[in-house]
């Protein structure tokens, strides 16, 4: 997705998040998909992280992440001011990204992943964080919607490249995992002693069998990746034990 489209969708999903917050009967409502959190906690989390990322981006290449408590103004107590505070936090992040541009280097946490450490990739991942938390907020107020198609299609590959891919050696028997979208795209994970590599499959039927595969709508797959939907939402085939090994594995350990 082009950088301007990423920024536009960050703005759009942030507005949808604020709309859910504004419509909530109470910010004390528990968030079903974030155990232990209320809607107020989710507002605080999303807002301070926008300010933190804005400061981290502005610090430039080579700088480390800026702690939220160092850069985020306190969240107001009344609802109207909280919604405005959220809007300001999003604008701060968007302004920092526009100033930096997509190719400038930036600190990011995916050290061993396939994704480069650039503002364009960061914007892509930030869109997913905001989109998933928008789903959380909408679910809390009883108005959950699927992720917009463009967001979800980009979100599958973003998750695989930043969260799953790694150069850390896979400690189990080499394996292959495929993900297929109803929208017509497919990706393959190659798990081996060289790590986990992600490739997009142009012709899945000619790619050979996978040890495990999952198929579904792009939105369902992204929400499953982030533990928002159960696996039963998808159509799965093969040895789920391989998937369980992947979920349980901590490459940083």
N, C-alpha and C positions, 0 to 999 in steps of 0.2 A: 504494500500500500504506500502511496506517495506521502511524504512528510506533511504537506498541507492537509491531506485527508485525515491523517492520524490526529493532528491538532484539532481539526474540526470535530472529530468524533469524541475526543477527550472532552471538549467543551459541551457537546451534546449529551453525553452520558452523565457528565457532572450536573447538568441542568436537570436531567431526569432524576438523579439522586436527590437533589434539592427539592424537587417537586414531591417526591415520596416523603421526605422529612416534613415538608410543610403540611402535608395532608394527614399526618399521623395523629390519632387522638391523644397520644401521650408518647413522649420520648423515653419513658420508663418501660416501654414494651420490650420484651425479650426478643432477640433476633434468633429465629430457629436454626439458622445455618452457621451461627457463631456462638456456640454454647458459652454461657456465662456473661454474654454481652447484652446490654440494652441498646436501643436505637441511639441513645445519647452517646454511648461508648463508641458506636460505629461512626457517628458524626465527628467525634473527637479524633478518632483514628484517621479517617480520610482527610480531614482538614489539616492536621499537623504534618502528615506525610507529604501533602502537596507543598507546604511551606519548606519542609526539609529538603525535598527534591529540588525545589527552585533554588535554594541556597547552594546545594551540591553542584547543580549544573552551572550556576554563575561562578563558582569557585574555579572551574576550568579543569583541564586534564591534569592528572597527577594529584589532585586534591582528594581527600577522603570524604566519606559521607558526613554531612552536617547533622548533628543530633537535633531532634525536634524541639527539645526544651531550650536550645540555644537560639532558635530562629523563629519559632512560631509564636505569634501573639496569643494570649490566653483566649480560650473559647468563651464567648459571652454566655450569659445565663438565660436570657429570654430567647424564645424561638425565632422571632423575626431577625434579631441580630445574629443568631447562629447561622441562619440561611445566608445572610449577607457575608458573614465570615467565611463560609464555605466557598461562596462565589469569588471572594478576594483570593483565597488560597489557590483556587484553580487558575485564576488570571495570573497570579505570580508564577506558577509553573509554566503556563503557556508563554508568558513573556520571556522567561529564561530560555525556553526551548527555541523560540523564534530568534532570539538574539544569538544563540549558539549556532543554530543550523544543524542539519542532520548528520554531518560528517565529523563534527568535532568530538574529540575523545571526552569521556566522562567516567567517573567512578561507577562501578556496578558490581553486584555481588556474584555474578555467574562466572567465576574465574576459570573454571575448567570446561565451559560450555562451547558450543559451536558458534554462538552469537557473538559478534564483536562488541567492544565497549565504546559505542558511539551514542550520540544523542538521538539519532534516528531509531536505533534499536531500543533505547530506553523509553522513548515515546511510545513505541509499539507495546512494550510490556506495561507501561503505565496505563495505557488504554484498557488493557485487560484487567488490571487491578481495579480500576474505577468501574468498569462494566460489571464485574462480578459483585462488587459491593453495592452497586445499584440494584442488582437482582436481589441481594440480601435485604436491602431497604424496602423494595417493592413487596417482597414476600412477607415482611414484617407487617406491612399495612394491608395485606390481603389483595395485592394487585400485581403479582409477579408476572413478568413477561419474558419470553425468550430473548436472548441476546440478539441485537440486530444482526442480520446475515453477514454484512461486511465485517463487523467486529468479530463474530464467531469464526468465520473462515480464516481470518488472520490469527485468531487466538489459538487455534489448534497448533499451527506451526510455531508460533511464539512460545507456547508452553514446551513443546518438544525440544526446541533449540536452546532455550534458556534454563529450563528446569530439569530436563531429562538428560540431554546430551552431555557427555563428559569424556575427558581423556583418562580418567582414573580407571584402571583395569577392572573389568567385570569379574567378580570372584567366583562365579558359578559356571556351569556348562554353557558354552556359547549358545545363543538363542536368537530367534527372530520374532519380532512383534509387529503386527500391521494394524493401522488405524484407517478405516474407510469412512468417508462422509457420504451421506445421501445426496449431497450437492455435487458429487462427482470427483472429489479429490482423495488421494490416498498417500500415506506416509509409512515408511518402514523404519523400525529401530533394529540396528545390528549390534548385538551385545556380545562382546568378545574380550580377550585379553588386552586389546587396544583401547577399550572403553566402550562407550555407547555412541554410535554415529547415526544421524538422522538423514534419510534420503527420501525425496518425493518420488512416488511411483507414477510414471507416465502411463504404463500399461500393466495394471495390477494382475491381470489374468496371465501375463507372460512372466511374472516375477518369481514364480515358484511358491511353494507353500510356506506358511509361517507357523511357528509353534503355537502362537495365540493371536487372535485377531478380534477387533471390536468394530462394529459398524453402527452409525446413527447419524442424526442431524448434527450439524456443526455446533449449534448452541448446546445441545445435550452433551456432546463430547467434552466441550470446554467446562461445563458445569460439573460433569463427572470428574474431570481432572482435578478440579478444585474442591472436591468432596461436597458439592451442593446437590447432586442427584445420585441415586443408587445405580449400581451396575445394571440392574434390571431394566433401566431405561434404554439400554443398548442391546444389540444382538451380538453375542459373543460366541466364539468357536475356539476349540483347541485346549491346550493345557493351561489352566488358570494358575497352576503352581508357578509357572514362569513369571506371570504378572505379580503374584504375591511376593516372589523374591525381589522383584524390582521395587515394589512399594516399600518393602521392609529395609532395603539396602540404603545405607548412609555412606556415600563416597568420601565424606569428610572424616569419618571415624578412623 
